[in-house]
Amino acid sequence: GSHDSFSYWVDEKSPVGPDQATAIKRLARISLVKKIMKKWSVTQNLTFKEQLESGIRYFDLRVSSKPGEIGQEIYFIHGLFGIKVWDGLKEINTFLEQHPKEVIFLDFNHFYAMDDNHHYFLINRIRSAFGSKLCSVECVEYVTLQYMWEKKYQVLIFYHYPLCQEYPFLWPGNKMPAPWANTTNVHKLLQFLETTLEERSRYGTFHVSQAILTPRVRTIARNLIRGLKNTLVHRNLPMILNWVKAQKPGVKGVNIITSDFVELVDFAATVIALNDLLLEEDESAT
């Protein structure tokens, strides 16, 4: 999976998003501030299509309306506004049309400046984009690839908002826990990932290991121009990847792992290769 999957493009010309503090919104009236914000808001370089082609199958999505804009259009957001959600959904659906056996997870986990009408608008967009590809909520343990192929399902939507109960194709957010370390220290991050795996629910949910470092205000202040990639990601990704390589998938192990800048190391291929360990287990059992 990728973290803030949509953030490969953010709009410096748009207002600062409603996910930011008032003080930042005031500061952002200075044009240089938005340029700096962009360096810290962008956590991916690849478009949805490029991420899909490189093996990413779980997408971490934050969305917002644009306050003051007429209509109910919804955009991706991370400090600054990204592309329209509709455009992203269409791009993903095009890939699915071309690859009918591929399955993806879309995790809508943060909503800003949205009332119920905005949610109805977005949910209708999701339904319009994917139609019969949407997998209805089911016991997690039943959802194998075989099950998805038989039903011709390709998309699982996780929707962290109460309206999900009104739609059979919206999985509640509690089916996709994604504990967050909120640290700049790679050793603390890896300890957190280990601890949360031990505490992982054995049945009934998926699980996201967020292998990401989060800048503090102080981190940003000291490294304004360098940005997230040069300050935190480049230096620590090799150690994070070594942790990934040491994991085992399955009931007590990892399930979905997310990272920033997924193309900087062999991230997707490394995660996907963990599945071979399950195949080896099956073979030794038989």
C-alpha positions as CSV (number, residue, x, y, z in Angstrom):
1,G,0.0,0.0,0.0
2,S,0.9,3.7,-0.3
3,H,0.5,6.4,2.3
4,D,-1.4,9.5,1.2
5,S,-1.6,7.7,-2.1
6,F,-3.0,10.7,-4.1
7,S,-0.4,13.3,-3.0
8,Y,1.8,13.0,-6.1
9,W,0.1,16.3,-7.3
10,V,-1.0,19.1,-5.0
11,D,-2.2,22.5,-6.1
12,E,0.0,25.4,-4.9
13,K,-2.6,27.9,-6.3
14,S,-5.5,26.6,-4.3
15,P,-6.3,27.7,-0.8
16,V,-4.7,25.7,2.1
17,G,-7.0,22.8,3.0
18,P,-9.4,22.6,5.9
19,D,-7.1,19.9,7.4
20,Q,-4.7,22.6,8.4
21,A,-4.5,24.8,11.5
22,T,-5.7,28.5,11.3
23,A,-2.1,29.7,11.8
24,I,-0.9,27.8,8.8
25,K,-3.7,29.2,6.7
26,R,-2.7,32.7,7.6
27,L,1.0,32.0,6.9
28,A,0.1,30.5,3.5
29,R,-0.9,33.9,2.2
30,I,2.9,34.3,1.6
31,S,3.5,32.5,-1.7
32,L,6.8,30.9,-0.5
33,V,5.0,29.2,2.3
34,K,2.9,27.1,-0.1
35,K,6.0,26.1,-2.0
36,I,7.5,24.8,1.3
37,M,4.1,23.1,2.2
38,K,4.2,21.3,-1.1
39,K,7.6,19.8,-0.1
40,W,6.1,18.3,3.0
41,S,2.6,17.5,1.6
42,V,3.8,15.3,-1.3
43,T,4.5,11.8,0.0
44,Q,4.3,9.9,-3.4
45,N,5.9,10.6,-6.8
46,L,3.8,8.1,-8.8
47,T,0.3,8.6,-10.2
48,F,-2.4,6.1,-9.4
49,K,-1.8,4.3,-12.7
50,E,2.0,4.2,-12.0
51,Q,1.4,2.9,-8.5
52,L,-0.9,0.2,-9.7
53,E,1.6,-0.8,-12.4
54,S,4.3,-1.1,-9.7
55,G,2.2,-3.4,-7.6
56,I,0.4,-1.1,-5.1
57,R,-3.0,-2.4,-4.3
58,Y,-4.0,-0.5,-1.1
59,F,-4.7,3.3,-1.3
60,D,-4.8,5.6,1.7
61,L,-7.2,8.4,0.9
62,R,-8.1,11.8,2.5
63,V,-10.8,13.9,0.9
64,S,-12.4,17.3,1.3
65,S,-14.8,19.7,-0.3
66,K,-13.5,23.1,-1.2
67,P,-15.1,25.6,1.2
68,G,-16.7,28.4,-0.8
69,E,-16.9,26.4,-4.0
70,I,-20.3,26.1,-5.6
71,G,-21.5,22.4,-5.9
72,Q,-20.3,19.4,-4.0
73,E,-17.2,18.4,-5.8
74,I,-14.8,16.4,-3.6
75,Y,-11.0,16.6,-3.8
76,F,-8.1,14.6,-2.4
77,I,-6.2,16.6,0.3
78,H,-3.0,16.7,2.3
79,G,-2.3,20.2,3.4
80,L,-3.0,21.4,-0.1
81,F,-5.8,20.2,-2.5
82,G,-5.0,17.4,-4.9
83,I,-7.0,16.2,-8.0
84,K,-10.7,15.6,-8.0
85,V,-11.6,12.3,-6.4
86,W,-13.7,11.5,-9.5
87,D,-10.6,11.7,-11.8
88,G,-8.7,9.4,-9.5
89,L,-11.5,6.8,-9.4
90,K,-11.7,6.8,-13.2
91,E,-8.0,6.3,-13.6
92,I,-8.1,3.3,-11.1
93,N,-11.1,1.9,-12.9
94,T,-9.4,2.0,-16.3
95,F,-6.6,-0.2,-14.8
96,L,-9.2,-2.6,-13.4
97,E,-10.9,-2.9,-16.8
98,Q,-7.6,-3.9,-18.3
99,H,-6.8,-6.3,-15.5
100,P,-10.0,-8.1,-14.5
101,K,-8.3,-10.4,-11.9
102,E,-6.7,-7.5,-9.9
103,V,-8.2,-6.5,-6.6
104,I,-7.7,-3.2,-4.8
105,F,-8.5,-1.6,-1.5
106,L,-9.6,2.0,-1.3
107,D,-9.5,3.4,2.3
108,F,-11.4,6.7,2.7
109,N,-10.2,7.5,6.3
110,H,-10.2,11.2,6.6
111,F,-13.0,13.6,5.6
112,Y,-12.8,17.4,5.8
113,A,-15.4,20.1,5.3
114,M,-18.0,17.5,4.4
115,D,-21.7,17.3,5.5
116,D,-24.0,14.3,4.7
117,N,-24.8,15.8,1.3
118,H,-21.1,15.8,0.3
119,H,-20.9,12.2,1.5
120,Y,-23.9,11.1,-0.6
121,F,-22.3,12.9,-3.6
122,L,-19.0,11.1,-3.1
123,I,-20.6,7.7,-2.5
124,N,-22.6,8.0,-5.7
125,R,-19.3,8.8,-7.5
126,I,-17.8,5.7,-6.1
127,R,-20.8,3.6,-7.3
128,S,-20.7,5.3,-10.7
129,A,-17.0,4.6,-11.1
130,F,-16.9,0.9,-10.2
131,G,-20.5,-0.5,-10.3
132,S,-20.6,-4.2,-10.1
133,K,-16.9,-4.4,-9.2
134,L,-17.7,-3.3,-5.7
135,C,-17.4,-6.1,-3.1
136,S,-20.2,-6.2,-0.6
137,V,-19.4,-6.3,3.1
138,E,-18.7,-9.9,4.1
139,C,-16.9,-11.8,6.8
140,V,-13.3,-10.9,6.2
141,E,-12.1,-14.5,6.3
142,Y,-14.4,-15.3,3.3
143,V,-12.8,-12.7,1.0
144,T,-10.2,-14.8,-0.9
145,L,-9.1,-14.0,-4.4
146,Q,-11.1,-17.0,-5.5
147,Y,-14.2,-15.5,-3.9
148,M,-13.5,-12.2,-5.6
149,W,-13.0,-13.8,-9.0
150,E,-16.1,-15.9,-8.8
151,K,-18.2,-12.8,-8.0
152,K,-16.3,-10.6,-10.4
153,Y,-15.6,-8.2,-7.6
154,Q,-12.4,-6.0,-7.8
155,V,-12.8,-3.2,-5.3
156,L,-13.2,-3.1,-1.5
157,I,-14.1,0.4,-0.2
158,F,-13.5,1.3,3.4
159,Y,-15.4,4.3,4.5
160,H,-14.7,5.8,8.0
161,Y,-18.1,7.6,8.4
162,P,-21.4,6.4,9.9
163,L,-23.2,6.6,6.5
164,C,-21.3,3.5,5.5
165,Q,-24.1,1.5,7.2
166,E,-26.6,2.5,4.5
167,Y,-24.6,0.9,1.7
168,P,-23.8,-2.8,1.3
169,F,-20.6,-2.0,-0.6
170,L,-19.1,0.3,2.0
171,W,-17.0,-1.5,4.6
172,P,-16.9,0.2,8.0
173,G,-13.6,1.8,8.9
174,N,-13.1,-0.5,11.9
175,K,-12.5,-3.4,9.4
176,M,-9.3,-1.6,8.4
177,P,-7.4,-0.6,11.5
178,A,-4.2,1.4,10.7
179,P,-2.4,2.2,13.9
180,W,-0.1,5.2,13.5
181,A,3.3,5.6,15.3
182,N,3.5,9.4,14.9
183,T,7.3,9.6,15.3
184,T,10.4,10.8,13.4
185,N,12.5,8.1,15.0
186,V,12.9,5.0,12.9
187,H,13.7,2.7,15.9
188,K,10.6,3.9,17.7
189,L,8.6,3.3,14.5
190,L,9.8,-0.3,14.1
191,Q,9.1,-1.0,17.8
192,F,5.6,0.4,17.3
193,L,5.0,-1.8,14.3
194,E,6.1,-4.9,16.2
195,T,3.9,-4.1,19.2
196,T,0.8,-3.4,17.1
197,L,1.3,-6.6,15.1
198,E,1.3,-8.5,18.4
199,E,-1.9,-6.7,19.4
200,R,-3.5,-7.3,16.0
201,S,-7.0,-8.8,16.1
202,R,-6.8,-12.5,15.0
203,Y,-10.1,-12.5,13.2
204,G,-12.6,-10.2,11.5
205,T,-10.4,-7.3,10.3
206,F,-7.7,-6.4,7.8
207,H,-4.6,-4.6,9.3
208,V,-2.4,-1.8,8.0
209,S,1.2,-1.5,9.2
210,Q,2.0,2.1,8.5
211,A,5.8,2.0,7.9
212,I,6.0,5.8,7.8
213,L,7.8,8.6,9.7
214,T,5.8,11.7,10.6
215,P,7.6,15.1,10.7
216,R,7.1,17.3,13.8
217,V,6.7,21.0,13.5
218,R,10.3,21.3,14.7
219,T,11.5,18.8,12.0
220,I,9.8,21.0,9.3
221,A,11.2,24.2,10.8
222,R,14.8,22.9,10.8
223,N,14.5,21.4,7.3
224,L,12.2,23.8,5.5
225,I,13.7,23.6,2.0
226,R,14.7,19.9,2.1
227,G,11.2,18.6,2.4
228,L,9.9,15.2,3.6
229,K,11.7,13.0,1.1
230,N,15.2,14.4,1.7
231,T,14.8,14.8,5.5
232,L,13.1,11.6,6.7
233,V,12.4,9.2,3.9
234,H,15.7,8.7,2.0
235,R,17.7,8.1,5.1
236,N,15.4,5.7,6.8
237,L,13.7,3.7,4.0
238,P,16.5,1.0,3.8
239,M,16.0,0.2,7.5
240,I,12.2,0.1,7.1
241,L,12.6,-2.2,4.1
242,N,14.9,-4.6,6.1
243,W,12.1,-4.8,8.7
244,V,9.6,-5.6,5.9
245,K,11.9,-8.4,4.6
246,A,11.9,-10.0,8.1
247,Q,8.1,-10.2,8.4
248,K,5.8,-13.2,7.9
249,P,2.3,-12.8,6.5
250,G,-0.8,-14.7,7.9
251,V,-2.9,-14.6,11.0
252,K,-0.3,-13.3,13.4
253,G,1.8,-11.5,10.9
254,V,1.6,-8.6,8.5
255,N,-1.3,-8.0,6.2
256,I,-1.0,-4.6,4.4
257,I,2.1,-2.4,4.7
258,T,2.2,1.2,3.6
259,S,5.1,3.5,2.8
260,D,5.9,6.9,1.5
261,F,7.6,7.3,-2.0
262,V,7.0,3.6,-2.8
263,E,9.3,3.7,-5.8
264,L,12.5,4.8,-4.0
265,V,13.3,1.2,-3.0
266,D,11.9,-2.2,-4.1
267,F,9.0,-1.7,-1.7
268,A,6.0,-3.3,-3.5
269,A,8.0,-6.3,-4.8
270,T,9.4,-6.9,-1.3
271,V,6.0,-6.9,0.3
272,I,4.5,-9.1,-2.5
273,A,7.3,-11.6,-2.1
274,L,6.2,-12.2,1.5
275,N,3.3,-14.1,0.1
276,D,5.7,-16.8,-1.1
277,L,6.2,-17.7,2.6
278,L,2.5,-18.7,2.8
279,L,2.8,-20.9,-0.3
280,E,5.8,-22.6,1.3
281,E,3.7,-23.2,4.5
282,D,1.0,-24.7,2.3
283,E,3.4,-27.0,0.6
284,S,5.0,-28.2,3.8
285,A,1.6,-28.9,5.3
286,T,0.6,-31.1,2.3
